[in-house]
Amino acid sequence: MPKMLMIYPFNIKISHVARYAHQLSDYKLSAIVSPQNSGFAGKDISFVDRGNDTGLYIKSSFSGELIKCDSILFCSTTYLMDMEFYKEKIIFALNAGKEVLVTRELASELFEEGIVLPCEIVILGNNNIKPQFSYDRVKHIKEIAVPIIMFFQVGSYCNGFDNLMLLSNKLSSQGYCVSKISSRDICQLFNINIVPNYIYENQLSYEDKIINLSHYIYLIANEENADIILIDIEEAIMPYNDHLTNHFGIIPNIVGKAVQCDIGILNCYYDHFNKNSFDNLRNFCKYALNTDIDYFNISNYSLSIQEMNEEFPIKYIPTKWNDVIHTMNSEYASYEECEFFNLYDEESINFICNDIISRLSENENTLRV
């Protein structure tokens, strides 16, 4: 029997768990809760991610919904939440006999505030597999004999995980055996392989991370008898500026060098891009990430960097998906080097998926079940 799951506090950072709740591996979504002052209560989750309506509505009573669930997923938010308030809610849930899940990001934020979490909680996103190889002895990456599709992000809220789930479903329905790998902590809830912790550790050298990750992906391909591998990297590919560095895009750089990508998808913010913008992004991915970008996903969020606001230097501006489609059709149509799509536009999604399947069918290494 699946465990009944509550999400708290619901916001854009965790919206994909609700939107793809039907694909949860050991849980069934029972409640989506956000504090009354968030402004989300009573609204469909599409109000948060600006996608299509789902019929899933956000509640505001934590205690009222608690009795209906077995487990609670606590997550970080885009709006202000007091860390002591989180602690009170977590203790309250544990005392009520509930399983408590905490995202890796929230666990880090609590730790920074000096809050020690009870040992009973489960922190999502851990893969403690140990590195097995050293660049001193092994200097080559593994050759993986199945196509690899990579999802890279310009930044947060660009729908990379959503596209991983969507394309995986489309490919599986066509008879492909799909292996999925992601760096997102919530992928554990969907039985998706998680990038090993050693990728983030300072003790391991850059070269050793690449070599070990290459062997890890090779092992997954063999163990799961994959026809196709989908890899979603949450971290941004590059700095925004000298102050907002996004860890200098180190994690995407490591992953891009660990395997040879066959199809590259770059998830971008919505903007009025010109040809030079797309050329620059593709060139960066080609030389910094070892990946040729074949498709651009244009998300429902725009990025605004507030240079004068040190406390909140980044602002994410939601946009209706049909406005995104209008811009794609009117302003991007002349850029013929790549194809464009939006997660919530059925026509563009079907075209991209069919185009990818067509390309894969021409690859002699791609098998059919």
N, C-alpha and C positions, 0 to 999 in steps of 0.2 A: 504493500500500500504506500503510495506517495505521501510525504509529509505536507501538511498545509502550511503555506509560506506567506508571511506578511513582509512587505517592503516598507522601510521607514528610515528617514523621511524621504518621500518620493520627490525626485527632481530629474533634470535632464541627464545627470551623470549615471543614473541607473534605469533610465526609461526603457532601454532595450531588453532588460529582464522581463518587464511587463509585456512589451510588445511581442516578444517571442516566448511567452510563458508556456505555450503549448508544447515547446520543445525542451522544457526542463527535464532533467533525467530522473531525479529522485524526489522532486517536489511538485506540488500543485499550487498555483497562486490563489490565495484566498482573500487577501486584503492589500490595498494600496493606500498608504496613509501618509499625510503630510500635515504639519501644524496648521491651525486655522489662519495664522498670520502670514502664511506663505502665499496665500491668494489662489491656491490650486484646488481647495476643497470643493467637491461637487462637480468638478470638471472632468471631461474625458481626458485620458492621458495624451491625446493629440494636442491639447492645449499647451503641453510642455514641449513635445518634440516637433510640433508643427507638421505632423504627418496626417495620414488618413484617420478618420474616426474609428475607434475600436469597440466601443460599448463598455470599456473598462473605466470605471469612475473612481476618482480619488476621494477618500474619506478623511476625516479630521480627528476622530476619536481613537487615540492609541489604546486606552484601556478597554474601550468597547469592542475593538476588533481583535484584541489580544486573546480573548477567550475562544475565538474561532480558529486559531492557528496552533500549529505545533512548533514552528520555527519562525524566527524573525531575522531578516537581513537588514542590518544597520549599515548605512552608507554615508559618505561625505556629501556635502551639498554645495550648490552654487550661491546660496543665501546664508546669512549669518546664523550659526547655531552655537550656543555655548557648550563647551566641552564637558562641563560639569553636568549639564542637562542630559547629554548623551550618557554619561556614567550612570545617572539616576535611572534612566530608562532601561539600560542594560541590566543593572542590578534588579530592577523591578521585574523584568522578563525572566531572569534566572530564578528569582524567588517564586515565580509563578510556574516553574517547571518547564520552561520553554527552551528549546535549542537556540543558541544565539550565534549568528554568523556575522562577521564584521569584514568589510572590504579592506584590502591591504592599505589603501589610501587613508581611510579613516583611522585604522590602527596606528599609522604613522603620525597622524595629526594628534591623536590622543597621547601618544608617547611623547611628542614634542611639548605637550602641556603638562608633562609629569604625571599623567594619569596611568596607573597600573591596571591593566585589564585582568579580570579573574581568569584562572587557568582553564575554566570549563569552556570558554568561548572558542569558536573556530574562526581563525583568520584565513580568508580566502586568498588564493593566488600563490600558494607555496608549492614549489616543486624542488624538493631537496636532493634530487639525484646528483651524485658526485661526478665531477669531471674525471674522465678516464685517460685522457691523452695529453701529451705535452708537445708543443711545437718543436722542442729540441729533438724529438724522436719522430714525430709525424708532421710533415710540412705541407701536406696536400689535403684539400677538401675531398669529401666523398662524391663520387659520381652517382647521382640518383637517376634511375632509368625511367622515371615517370614525370609528366609535366608538373611544374610548380607555378602556382598563381600567387602573387604577392599583393597584399593590400597595405599601402603606406598612407600616412596622414600628414597633412600640413600642420594640424594641431588638433585640439580637443573638439568633440562634437561634430566630427566630419563623417560619421556614419560608417566607419570601417568595419566594425563588428557586425552591424546590420547587414552590410553587403556580403560579409563572410557567410552569415546564416542564409541569406537569400540565395546566393549562388550555389551554396552547398545543397540546398533543397532542390534547386532546378537540376543540378547535375545528378543528384541521387535519383530523381524521378526519371532521368534518361538512362539509368542502369549503371552509372559509374560508381565505383567504390571510392568514397572521398575521405581522406584523412585531413583533420583540421588541427592547426596549431595557432595559439594566440598568446600574446603577452598580457592580456587583460585578466584581472583577478576573478571576475565573475564567470569566466569560461568554465571554471570548475563545476558550476551549477548545470552546465549543458554537456558534461562529459567530453569536453574538448581538451586536447593536450595543452599543457601550460609550458611556456618557455622556462627553462631551469633557472633557479635562483642565482647560480654562479655568474650569469650574464651581468648581474647588477653588483657583484662583489668586487671590491678593490684588490683583493689578494691575488686574483687570477689575472694574468697578463692579457692584453688585447688579442695577441695571436692565439693564445690557448683558448680563449672564449670562442673565437671563430672555428677553430679545429674541433672543439668538443661539441659545439652546436651543430656543425655539419654532420658529425657522427650520430648525434641524437636524432636529427631529422631522418637520416638514412635508416636508423633502427626502427623508427615509427613506420616508415614506408614499407619495410619488410614485414614487421609484425602485424600490421593491419592489411597487408596485401593490397596496398593502395593503387588505384588507377590514376588518381590526381591528388595533389597535396595543395591545400589552401593555407596560407600563412598570413595572419593579421597582426601587424605591429602597431600597438596603441601610441607609442611615443612619437612626438613630432620629429620630422626629418631634418629640421634645421633651426637655428636661432631666429627669433623675430628681429632682434637688434642686439646691441652690445650688453644690454642689461637684462633682457628677457631671452635667455640663452637656450632654454629647452634641453638642458644637459648637452648642448652642442650636437644633438642628433646622433649621439654615440650608439644607442641601441639599434636603430634602423641601419646604421652603417655596419655594425657587426653582423646583423642578420642578412643584409644584402650581400655580404662577402662570404657567408657560410654556405650558400647554395647558389646554383645557377638558375635564375628565374626565367621562365618561359613566357609568362604573360604578367605585365605590371599594371596595377590599377592605383591611381593616386586620388585620394579623397581630399577635396579642397573646400574652402569656404566659398560662399556665394559672393561674387564681386563682378564688376564690369571689366573683365579681363580683355587684353588685346593680344595679338599674335606674339609679341615679344614676351609677354608674361608666361604664356604656355611654353614657348621655346625655352625660356630660362628654367622653368620648372623641370621640363623634360631633360635638359642638359645636365642639370644638377643631379637628377636621379640616375642618369646614365653613368656619370663619372664618379659621383660620391657614393652611390648605393649599388652600383653594378647592375642597374635595372633599366630596361627600356620601358617607358610608359606607353601603353596601348590604349588605355581608357581613363577618362577623368570622371569621377563622380562629383557633382556639385551639390553640396549639402544645403540644408535649410537655415544655416547660420552664417552671418557675416562677422568678421573680426575687426574690432576697432581698438587700437592701442592708444591709451591715454597717457602720453608722456609726462604730463604734469601731475598725475595722480599716483603717488607711490604706493598707497594702500591697495587700490584696485586698478592696476595699470592696464588690465585687459577687459574689454567689454565685448560680450557675445550678443549679437543682435539677431533675433529670430525673424524669419521671412516665410511667407506662405509658399508652399511648394509650387503652386501654379505660377507664381511670379518668377520663380527660378526657371521653370520650363519656358516661359516666355522669353527670358533673357538668353537661354541656351539656343532657342530656335532663331532668335533675331540677331544675336551678336556673335555667337560662336560658330554659326553654320559655315562660315568661310574658312575655318581652320580645319583642313582636311587631313592633317597628320594623325589625328586621334578621333575617337568617338566619345560622346558625352552622354551622361545619363543622370537621373535623379532617383533616389531610392523609392520615392512614392509615386513616380510616374510609370504606370504599367506599360505604356507603349515603349518608352525608352529602355526600361528594364528588360522587356521581352526581346527587343532588338539586340541588346548587348549580350544577353545570355545565349541567344541563338547564334550570334556571331562567335562567341567563345567556343561553344559546342562544335560549330563548324570548323574552327581552327584546330581544335583538339582531335577531331575525327580524321584530320589530315596528318596527324602525328603518329608515326608507326609504333611509337612506344606506348600510346594510349590504348588500353584494353577496354573491352566492354564485358559486363557481367552477363 
